[in-house]
Amino acid sequence: MFAIPSAVPARSLPARVASSFDLASLRTFVVGIKLGSFAKAADRVGRSTSAVSAQIKKLEEQAGAPLFVKAGRNLALTEAGETMLGFARRLVELNDDAAGAMRRPVLEGWVRLGLQEDFGEAMLPDVLGRFTRAHPKVRIEARVARNQELIERIDTNDLELALVWGSTDPAGLEARAAGRNEQLIANPPMCWIVSSSLSWRVDAGEPLPLVGFDRPCVFFSAATAAVDRKGIAWRLAFTSPSLSGLWAATAAGLGLTVRTRYGLPPAVRALDARTYGLSTLPSLPLSLVRGSAVMAPPVEELASIMLECVRRGSADWTRLAA
């Protein structure tokens, strides 16, 4: 939910064909959603609230559909608004990339990047596509792997950057980070993941079927610790070395699994723990690890784009879950 100037009512608008969208209005729209308030967006973009209201009204007219709907005392995005937000971000990013490419020096070299599977499908096209368009002379070598392998490759200088999960134990995270250039960039909550195909019920007397990675796995450990605290019997219904295997098994209804909301495929969804009488799960730190304290300019540029992408994703699912 977010506040919007009252001069922009949520109403049905006549359909019309727009030849083009105003980039300044798109930017204000994106900033307003990010900040949760178009009054705050007015300060950020350097315009009056009445000017911002006019921009959003113009954007709705160009879209030919209402972008907002009343939700209590505030307004929420309509389906058309969610669609517009996705395109607006891409158009603003493309504009900024073009402007940046004209100003920044030409980067050359290479970057060796490691990612968790959670981010491979969503982040690789977005981040790497954006980076390579802006810096075509930089070669990227990307590897998708689990935490332990990524950390080992950082330690052996086989990677310059790695996006890795931390530990639910602060002492363990501190110990791992000792001697490494590790930056905490998000702290997303873990959640129970399920599909509509699951037939298990809490009152059926059957053990809870769990779907998990080959151990050791911090997500599976969190799942078993949570059900043990509740005194719920459980069984391991499916195990896999790959995240795609976990998603397939969960979508088929073989059991529940535990991840964060990053990279959730459409066939599964985050579950309210109370539905099955389960415990709420803890948050899990997400860190960007650099191979050294001083990195080459291409590495730092890619790191900044990754940070923006992860934080934007975190803001998105927090807003949608609210």
JOBEL-V726879 format. One record per backbone hydrogen bond with DSSP energy under -0.5 kcal/mol. NH is the residue of the N-H (numbers start at 0). CO is the residue of the C=O. Records with the same first field share a line. If there is no record, write none. Layout:
BEGIN
NH = CO ; CO
END
This chain:
BEGIN
1 = 74
2 = 35
7 = 4
8 = 6
10 = 8
17 = 15
25 = 21
26 = 22
27 = 23
28 = 24
29 = 25
30 = 26
31 = 27
32 = 28
33 = 29
34 = 30
35 = 31
36 = 31
37 = 2
40 = 36
41 = 37
42 = 38
43 = 39
44 = 40
45 = 41
46 = 41
51 = 47
52 = 48
53 = 49
54 = 50
55 = 51
56 = 52
57 = 53
58 = 54
59 = 55
60 = 56
61 = 57
62 = 58
63 = 59
64 = 59
68 = 75
70 = 73
73 = 70
74 = 1
75 = 68
77 = 66
81 = 77
82 = 78
83 = 79
84 = 80
85 = 81
86 = 82
87 = 83
88 = 84
89 = 85
90 = 86
91 = 87
92 = 88
93 = 89
94 = 90
95 = 91
96 = 92
97 = 93
98 = 94
99 = 95
100 = 96
101 = 97
102 = 98 ; 99
103 = 99
108 = 136
110 = 138
112 = 110 ; 140
113 = 160
114 = 142
118 = 115
119 = 115 ; 116
120 = 116
122 = 118
123 = 118 ; 119
124 = 120
125 = 121
126 = 122
127 = 122 ; 123
128 = 123 ; 124
129 = 125
130 = 126
131 = 127
132 = 128
133 = 129
134 = 130
137 = 134
138 = 108 ; 136
140 = 110
141 = 139
142 = 112
144 = 114 ; 142
149 = 145
150 = 146
151 = 147
152 = 148
153 = 149
154 = 150
155 = 151
156 = 153
157 = 152
158 = 152
159 = 111
160 = 111
161 = 288
162 = 113
163 = 161 ; 286
165 = 284
169 = 167
172 = 168
173 = 169
174 = 170
175 = 171
176 = 172
177 = 173
179 = 176
180 = 289
181 = 179
182 = 180 ; 287
183 = 181
184 = 285
185 = 285
187 = 283
189 = 281
190 = 258
191 = 270
192 = 256
193 = 268
197 = 194
198 = 252
203 = 200
207 = 232
209 = 234
210 = 255
211 = 237
213 = 239
220 = 216
221 = 217
222 = 218
223 = 219
224 = 220
225 = 221
226 = 222
227 = 223
228 = 224
229 = 225
230 = 226 ; 227
231 = 226
232 = 230
234 = 207
236 = 209 ; 234
237 = 209
239 = 211
245 = 241
246 = 242
247 = 243
248 = 244
249 = 245
250 = 246
251 = 247
252 = 249
253 = 248
255 = 208
256 = 192
258 = 190
263 = 260
267 = 264
268 = 193
270 = 191
272 = 270
274 = 271
275 = 272
276 = 273
277 = 272
283 = 187
285 = 185
286 = 163
287 = 182
288 = 161 ; 286
289 = 180
290 = 159
294 = 292
298 = 295
299 = 295
300 = 296
301 = 297
302 = 298
303 = 299
304 = 300
305 = 301
306 = 302
307 = 303
308 = 304
309 = 305
310 = 306
311 = 307
312 = 308
313 = 309
314 = 310
315 = 311
316 = 312
317 = 313
318 = 314
319 = 315
320 = 316
321 = 317 ; 318
END
